[in-house]
Amino acid sequence: MSPAAVAALPLWAEWLVAALVLLGAGLALLGTIGLLRLPTFFERVHAPAIISTLACWCIVWGSVLYFSMESGELALHALLIAAFVSITVPVSTIFLMRAALFRARQANDNVPPNLSAPTGSPRKSS
């Protein structure tokens, strides 16, 4: 298909798509900076986990708008990507945090006590 055959998007749609994609990229950068700058693992894991989902949604809505305007029909296939990211990121973050908490307890680090331990079990004093 030649470039002349492709219909141009309206200017407002181009600006909105660009704003959504740049917002998503900026949020991803913010999550990366949080990952690098925060001091402990438990603080570092929150920044990319929370922000990556929002960044993904911004980029997906930008692509949905672009491909819907370009083809003339609603293009919702990109929403599957955001749905999978929204499900997998929090679940994998929880598993990573639980594993790190387990290792920290095994190393007798200063972490909150295990609240799911049986009531009668002896607890180590710090």
N, C-alpha and C positions, 0 to 999 in steps of 0.2 A: 504494500500500500504506500503510495507516495505521500509525502508530507502535506501536499496541498489537499489531499482527499480527507485528511483528518480534520474534523470540525474542532475549532478552538473553543475552549471553555469560556464562559463569561468572566469578565474581570473579577467580579466579586467572588466567584467560585475559586478562581486561581488564588486569590488572596486568602480565602478561608482555608483551602487545602494547604497552602504554604504555612499559614499560621499554626494549623494543627500539627503538621509534621515538625515544624521548628519547636513548638511547645513540647512535643513528645521527645524530641532529641535533647532539648534543654533539660527536661526532667530526668532523662536517662543519664545525662552528664552530672546532674545534681546527686543522683543516687550513687554514681561512681565516686564522686568526691567524698560523699559520706562514708562509703566503704573504705576509702583510703585514709581518711582523717580521724575517724572515731577510734577511741583507745582500746576497747575490749571487744571480743568476739560477739558477745551478746548485744552490744550497742551497734556494732558494724553490720550485723545481719539484718537489722530492720531497714536501713536506708535503701538498699537495692531491692529488697522484697516488696516494700510498700510502694516505692516510686516506680519500679519497673512495670507494675500492673497499670498504673495511671498513664505512664508514658506509652505503653502498648495500646491502651484505649484511644489516646489522642491520635496516634499514627494510624490506627485502624479506621477511626472515623474519617480521617483525612483521605485514606485510600477508598473507603466506601463512597464518599462524596465524589472523588475524582472519577472512579470507574462508573458510577451511576450516571454522572453528567456526560461522560464520554460516550457510553453505549446507549443512553436514552432509556434504560430500564434499571430497576433497582438491583444493585450488585451487593448481596449480603454475604457472599462466600468468605470475605475477609473477617467477618464477625466470629467465625469458627476459631480463628487464630486467637483472638482476644478471649474467647470463652475458655479455650484450653489453657492459656497463660493464667487466667484468673483462677482456674482450679488448681493447676499444678504448682504455681509459685508459693501460695500459702502452705500447701501440704508439705512440699519439700523443705520449706523454711522451718516448719514445726519439727520435722524429723531431724534436721540439722541441729536445731537448738536443743532438742531432747538428748541427742547423742553427745553434744558438747556438755550439757548439764550432767549427764551420767559420768562422763570422763572427769569433770571437775569434782564431782562428789567422790569418785574413786581416788582422786589425788588429794583429798581433804582440803580443797580450796574453800574460800569463803563464799559459799553460795547458799541460797535458801534451802531449808530442809525438805526432804521427800515427804510430801503430804499424803501420798498414796500408800505409804508403808503401813503394815498392820499396827494397831494401837498398842499391843503388848510388846512390840519389839523394842529392844534397847537402842537408844540413840547415842551417837557419839557426841560428847561435849566438846565445844570448840575452845 
